[in-house]
Every structure is written in C-alpha cells, then in structure tokens.
Amino acid sequence: MTTVFSSNPKTTTNVPNRSAGISTAPIPIIVRTELPERTQPAYTTRFVAEAVERNRDEFHLLSGAGMHPRSGDVVVARVTNIGNHKRIETPESRKAILFEGALVMVAYGNRYAADQFLAFVPDSLEPTHLVAAGGVAGLVVASHTRVSSPTEIEPLGLLANRRGIVNLDNFAPYENTPAETAKPRNARPEVIGVLGTSMNSGKSTSMATLINGLSKSGRKVAAGKITGTGAGNDPMIYHDAGATKVLDFTDFGYPTTFQLDMPAILALTVNLVEQLTDEDTDVVVVEIADGIFQEETAKLLRDPIFHNTIDQVVFAATDALGARSGVQELTSVGLKVAAATGVLTSSPLATREANEVLAQFETPVIGTFDLTDPQQAESLLLRK
C-alpha cells in the first residue's frame, strides 16, 4: 500500500490514484505532526516519557485512516468528556486531576475488570475511552451497572520516532523472553502466589501485609504482579510494606495482560520471578489479578510451568462460600493453599464460617492484618 505523508495536520482527505490501469481506490493519508508542548504522561507510559524528555526532537505523532493501533502502542489524546476516571496516574504515581481539553499520553490496551469495564483496542484512531487511571485507552463494550460512563478521549495520533510507531515494549527495562521451564526450586527462593475470588477480594492488601510480616521477621522479600491492568498503586503498596525490589508486567512492556497469549503470560511468570531474585532474596511474593475463573488465570493455574514456579498460594475471598469454592478449585488442580484471607476476615462471623468449611482442606483462615505479625507470616513458609 502506498502511504502519503502530509505535514499539514488539517489534511485528512484521501488522495485517489488516477493513473490509467490502476485502481482508483482511496489511498489512506498518514499525517505527521509535531508532538504537543504540554502532554501529561501516564504511569503506563513512564519509560517512554523518560525517553521523550531526554530527546523530544526524535518523536512525533502519526494519524490518519491508515493507522491501526495495537496493544501497547502509545497515543497522545485530548480529554473530551470527564466520566468515571476523573484523574490520571502520573509516572510518579500521583493522581493528577483531569480537565476537559487536557492532553494525555497513554497506551492502548484491552481491559478486563468485572467491577468496572470490559474494553478492547479499537481498529482505528477513532474517539475512544480512558479505561484505567494508570493510563490505558480502549473502547468500552460493557460496564458494571454501578460505574458511570467512561471518560472520553480523542486521539491526536500515535507516538512515533524514526523506527516507527512507539510501543511500550520498545522502552521497557526488561524483555519478556520465551520460557520453556522455571528454575528448579533449590535454585531460587520460595515463591508465594496471591490469588482471589475476584477483583476487590483483598488480594493486594493481603499481599502487602504478608510482605510486611515477612520483612519484619528479617526476611528479604521481593514482590511483583504477574497479571492485571497497569497502575502504580499495587507496586507502591508492596514497596511501602517492605519489599526490597518490586516489578510488574508494565516493566516488561505490557499495559495490561488481558488477551495476552498464554506463552507470553507463562514467560512473564518465570521472568518476573527471575528478575526479582537476587543472591540474598529469601522470599518472592507475586499477585495474579482478578478471579481464578478469569480466562487467562484459569489456564495459568493449570500449566506445569506455573506449578514449577509457584511453591504455594495464599487465597483472598469475600465470604466463606467463595473461600471454600476457591480453595477446592486450587487444590483440585494440584496447588498448595497455605491460607485463606482477604475481605471475609473483616467479619468475625464470616471468618468463623470459613474456618468451619475449610477444615477439611486443612487450610487456616488468617486475618488480613494478622499477616503483619512476623510469626504468623513465617508460619506459612515451606522453607522455615
């Protein structure tokens, strides 16, 4: 296909080819424009933003009918209508207030969030939505009834340099190299996975309290998030809890992991643990987002590479029924569940119910904030 560049940002019409014997089908124009002076980068685009800050003249925008974004492509867009997301998370994880007309630098990505949106990368630079405060652009196709309409954005163009369209993985500090297998258990620290019944079941808080308890016991703990939607909240919480090193999938160039193929997710699992492991690391704690029946998570939990990477799991649930169902599901696929915790432990009655129904699995129920106690946290370790 012939690509026509224009330096005039107002040139949006297609130019037909009138040569004899050649199709007169319209030729999409790709318009090149300068990068706007004031653009607010989001958390997902933090590594790209650093490169732009260092060498701004190397970057520009490309737009037009010939542009078809893919997940991870960086886009500069104008906020046209404030909806559910009224703030955007900056590279420093500050929540900046959004105003209509503001220009933001975000990344295209698919999003799966049962309590918020189901969204996919559109096929063109059509008006779309801000689907995550961390800086993810996508077209919402379904939303929770309690969530307001998504914030609307109008793409000005995809970020590009002399190599072409800029994708997050171009500037990510780590590469997600293919992984056929995980390191043997005796060649790495103990790895604990934190899973849950669903979004907002208490996974991140439980993970943070576990990190805190293990850190206070004198263990050197590293922490990471294997799957989810790009945001700085969870990595910041892990760091605050005492983790000596924190990474997540965005450090490998992914804005989200929804719709990512299974080889890539398995590679993330292995590579994340490997990058978090130093010579003196005692424990690595990793979070898997959403619920255990989410499509990618369900496949991940049944894969031998995951089983060879994760030694045991801590399971967060919102009630006793969810705790029992989740623990039963996890043990049925061969995973060891060290404890149940999460939102349910806010209620003494729900905790008592969970203890009763989990007795058959010999799975203790531990209060989320009880995990900050060094003895409680250490009691879960396989390698005492």
C-alpha positions in Angstrom: 0.0 0.0 0.0 1.2 3.5 -0.9 1.5 5.8 2.1 1.2 9.5 1.6 2.6 11.7 4.3 1.4 15.3 4.9 2.9 18.0 7.0 -0.5 19.7 7.2 -2.4 18.4 10.2 -5.7 19.5 8.6 -5.2 17.3 5.6 -7.5 14.4 6.2 -8.9 13.6 2.8 -7.9 10.6 0.8 -6.0 11.1 -2.5 -7.2 8.8 -5.3 -4.7 7.4 -7.8 -5.8 8.4 -11.3 -3.1 6.6 -13.3 -4.5 4.5 -16.2 -5.0 0.9 -15.4 -4.5 1.4 -11.7 -7.3 1.1 -9.1 -8.8 4.4 -8.1 -9.5 3.1 -4.6 -8.7 5.9 -2.0 -5.2 5.8 -0.6 -5.2 6.4 3.2 -3.2 9.5 4.2 -0.9 9.3 7.2 -0.4 12.7 8.7 2.7 13.5 10.6 2.5 16.3 13.2 4.8 17.7 15.9 4.5 16.4 19.5 2.4 19.0 21.5 4.4 21.0 24.1 2.3 20.1 27.1 1.2 16.5 27.5 0.6 14.6 30.7 2.2 11.1 30.5 0.5 8.3 32.5 2.0 5.6 34.7 1.9 3.0 31.9 4.0 5.3 29.6 6.6 6.3 32.2 9.6 4.7 30.4 8.5 6.2 27.1 8.0 9.6 28.8 11.6 9.5 30.1 12.9 8.9 26.5 10.7 11.7 25.2 12.0 14.0 27.9 15.6 13.2 27.0 15.3 13.6 23.2 12.0 15.3 22.4 13.0 16.2 18.9 13.2 12.5 18.0 9.5 12.0 18.4 6.3 13.0 16.5 2.7 11.9 16.0 1.2 9.9 13.2 -2.5 9.9 12.5 -4.9 9.2 9.6 -7.1 6.4 8.3 -4.1 4.2 7.7 -3.3 3.9 11.4 -4.4 0.8 13.2 -3.3 0.7 16.9 -2.3 -2.5 18.7 -2.0 -3.2 22.4 0.9 -1.2 23.9 1.1 1.5 21.2 1.5 4.9 22.8 -1.1 7.6 21.9 -1.5 11.2 22.7 -5.1 12.1 23.1 -7.4 15.0 24.1 -9.8 14.6 27.0 -13.2 15.4 25.6 -15.6 14.4 28.4 -14.9 13.5 32.0 -16.6 10.4 33.1 -15.7 7.5 35.5 -12.0 8.4 35.6 -11.6 11.9 36.8 -7.8 11.6 37.5 -4.9 10.0 35.7 -1.9 8.4 37.4 1.3 10.1 36.6 4.7 8.3 36.2 5.4 9.1 39.9 2.0 7.5 40.8 0.4 10.9 41.7 -3.3 11.2 40.8 -3.5 14.2 38.5 -6.9 15.8 38.1 -8.2 15.6 34.5 -9.7 18.7 32.8 -11.6 18.7 29.5 -9.2 19.7 26.8 -6.1 18.3 28.6 -3.7 16.2 26.5 -2.6 12.9 27.9 0.0 10.3 26.8 -1.5 6.8 27.4 -1.2 3.3 25.9 -3.8 1.3 24.1 -4.7 -1.9 25.9 -7.5 -4.4 26.5 -9.1 -4.3 29.9 -11.0 -6.9 31.9 -12.4 -5.6 35.2 -15.6 -7.2 36.5 -16.3 -4.2 38.8 -15.6 -1.6 36.0 -15.1 -2.2 32.3 -14.6 -4.7 29.5 -12.7 -2.9 26.8 -10.7 -3.7 23.7 -8.2 -1.9 21.5 -10.1 -0.2 18.6 -9.1 -0.8 15.0 -8.6 2.9 14.2 -7.8 6.2 15.9 -11.5 6.8 16.5 -12.7 8.6 19.6 -12.3 6.1 22.5 -12.2 5.8 26.3 -9.8 6.1 29.2 -10.4 2.7 30.7 -7.9 2.7 33.6 -6.4 5.6 35.6 -3.0 4.2 35.1 -3.2 5.2 31.5 -5.0 2.7 29.3 -7.0 3.6 26.2 -9.6 1.2 24.9 -13.2 1.0 23.5 -15.6 0.0 26.3 -18.1 -2.6 25.2 -19.6 -3.5 28.7 -19.5 -1.9 32.1 -20.7 -2.6 35.7 -24.1 -1.0 36.4 -22.7 0.9 39.3 -20.0 2.5 37.3 -20.5 5.8 35.5 -19.8 6.2 31.8 -16.1 6.1 30.8 -14.0 9.2 30.3 -13.9 10.0 26.6 -10.7 10.8 24.8 -9.9 11.9 21.2 -6.6 10.5 19.8 -4.4 13.1 18.1 -2.0 10.5 16.9 0.2 7.6 17.7 3.7 8.4 19.1 6.4 7.6 16.6 10.1 8.0 16.0 12.4 7.1 13.1 11.9 3.4 13.8 8.2 3.7 13.6 5.2 3.5 16.0 6.3 3.6 19.6 5.1 0.6 21.7 5.7 0.3 25.4 8.0 -2.7 24.9 10.4 -0.5 22.9 11.5 1.2 26.1 10.7 -1.3 28.8 13.6 -2.1 31.1 13.0 -5.9 30.9 12.4 -8.2 28.0 9.8 -11.0 28.2 12.0 -13.7 26.7 10.3 -17.1 26.0 10.4 -19.5 28.9 10.2 -23.2 28.5 10.5 -24.0 32.1 11.2 -22.5 35.5 14.4 -22.8 37.6 14.5 -25.8 40.0 13.2 -25.0 43.4 16.6 -25.4 45.1 18.0 -22.8 42.7 15.6 -20.0 43.7 13.9 -18.5 46.7 10.5 -19.7 47.9 7.7 -18.2 45.8 4.2 -17.5 47.1 1.4 -16.6 44.8 -1.6 -14.4 46.0 -4.9 -15.1 44.2 -8.5 -14.3 45.0 -12.1 -14.9 44.2 -12.5 -11.7 42.2 -11.5 -8.1 41.8 -11.6 -6.3 45.2 -11.4 -9.5 47.3 -8.4 -8.2 49.2 -5.5 -9.6 47.2 -3.3 -6.6 47.2 -3.9 -5.7 50.8 -3.2 -9.3 51.8 -0.1 -9.4 49.8 1.2 -6.2 51.3 0.5 -7.4 54.9 2.3 -10.7 54.1 5.3 -8.8 52.7 5.3 -6.7 55.8 5.2 -9.6 58.2 7.9 -11.5 56.4 10.1 -8.3 56.2 9.7 -7.7 59.9 10.8 -11.3 60.6 14.1 -10.4 59.0 13.5 -12.0 55.6 14.4 -10.2 52.4 11.3 -10.1 50.3 10.8 -9.2 46.7 7.3 -8.6 45.2 5.7 -8.5 41.8 2.4 -8.5 39.9 2.2 -11.0 37.0 -1.2 -10.1 35.5 -3.6 -7.2 35.6 -4.1 -3.6 34.4 -1.2 -1.2 34.6 -1.3 1.0 37.7 1.2 2.2 40.3 -1.0 1.6 43.4 -0.1 -2.0 44.0 3.7 -1.7 43.3 3.8 1.3 45.7 1.9 -0.7 48.4 4.4 -3.6 48.1 7.3 -1.2 48.4 5.8 0.6 51.4 5.2 -2.8 53.1 8.9 -3.6 53.0 9.7 -5.3 49.6 13.3 -4.7 48.6 12.5 -5.0 44.9 9.2 -4.5 43.1 8.3 -5.2 39.5 5.2 -5.9 37.4 4.1 -6.6 33.9 4.5 -3.0 32.8 8.2 -3.3 33.5 8.2 -5.8 30.6 6.3 -3.5 28.2 2.6 -4.6 28.7 -0.1 -2.0 29.6 -2.4 -4.9 30.6 -2.3 -8.7 30.3 -5.9 -9.3 29.3 -6.0 -11.1 25.9 -2.2 -11.8 26.1 -1.4 -15.3 24.7 -0.6 -18.0 27.2 3.1 -18.4 26.2 3.7 -14.7 27.0 1.9 -14.9 30.3 3.9 -18.0 31.3 7.1 -16.3 30.2 6.1 -13.3 32.4 5.6 -15.6 35.4 9.1 -17.1 35.0 10.9 -13.9 34.0 9.3 -11.8 36.7 10.4 -14.2 39.5 13.9 -14.5 37.9 14.3 -10.7 37.8 13.1 -10.3 41.4 15.6 -12.8 42.6 18.9 -11.6 44.0 21.5 -13.7 45.7 20.2 -12.9 49.2 16.4 -12.9 48.4 14.6 -15.1 50.8 11.0 -15.0 49.5 9.3 -13.7 46.3 5.6 -12.9 46.6 3.6 -12.4 43.4 0.0 -11.4 42.7 -2.3 -12.7 40.0 -5.1 -10.3 39.2 -8.9 -10.8 39.1 -10.5 -14.0 40.0 -9.4 -17.6 39.4 -12.1 -18.1 36.8 -10.9 -15.2 34.6 -9.9 -16.8 31.3 -6.1 -16.3 31.3 -5.8 -17.0 35.1 -7.8 -20.3 34.8 -5.4 -21.5 32.1 -2.3 -20.3 34.0 -3.3 -22.2 37.2 -3.3 -25.5 35.3 0.0 -25.1 33.5 3.1 -27.1 34.6 5.4 -24.1 34.2 3.2 -22.1 36.7 3.2 -25.1 39.1 7.0 -25.4 38.9 7.4 -21.6 39.6 4.9 -21.1 42.4 5.5 -23.1 45.6 2.2 -22.3 47.3 -0.6 -19.8 47.3 -2.5 -17.5 49.7 -6.1 -17.1 48.7 -8.2 -14.0 49.3 -12.0 -14.2 49.4 -15.0 -12.0 50.2 -17.0 -14.7 52.0 -16.9 -18.3 53.3 -18.6 -19.7 50.2 -16.1 -18.0 47.9 -13.2 -19.2 50.2 -14.4 -22.8 50.1 -15.0 -22.8 46.3 -11.7 -21.2 45.6 -9.6 -23.4 47.9 -11.4 -26.5 46.5 -10.6 -25.4 42.9 -7.0 -24.6 43.6 -6.3 -27.9 45.4 -8.1 -29.8 42.6 -5.5 -28.6 40.1 -2.7 -29.5 42.4 -1.8 -26.2 44.1 -1.0 -26.0 47.8 -3.1 -23.3 49.6 -1.2 -22.0 52.6 -4.0 -19.9 54.0 -7.3 -18.1 53.2 -7.6 -14.4 54.0 -9.0 -11.2 52.4 -12.2 -9.2 52.8 -14.0 -12.1 54.6 -11.7 -11.7 57.6 -13.2 -8.3 58.3 -16.2 -10.1 59.7 -15.8 -12.4 62.7 -18.9 -14.4 61.6 -17.6 -14.9 58.1 -14.2 -15.9 59.4 -15.8 -18.5 61.7 -17.8 -19.9 58.8 -14.7 -20.0 56.6 -12.8 -21.8 59.3 -15.5 -24.5 59.5 -15.8 -25.1 55.8 -12.0 -25.1 55.2 -11.2 -27.5 58.0 -11.5 -30.5 55.5 -8.7 -28.9 53.4 -6.5 -28.2 56.4 -6.4 -24.5 55.3 -6.2 -22.0 58.1 -8.1 -18.7 57.9 -5.8 -15.8 58.9 -6.9 -12.2 59.3 -5.6 -9.9 56.6 -3.8 -7.6 59.1 -2.7 -10.5 61.3 -0.3 -11.3 58.5 1.8 -8.3 59.5 2.8 -10.3 62.6 6.2 -11.9 61.9 5.3 -15.2 63.5 2.0 -15.5 61.6 3.7 -14.7 58.3 6.6 -17.0 58.8 4.3 -19.9 59.8 3.2 -20.0 56.2 6.6 -20.6 54.7 7.6 -24.1 53.5 11.3 -23.3 54.0 11.3 -22.3 57.6 
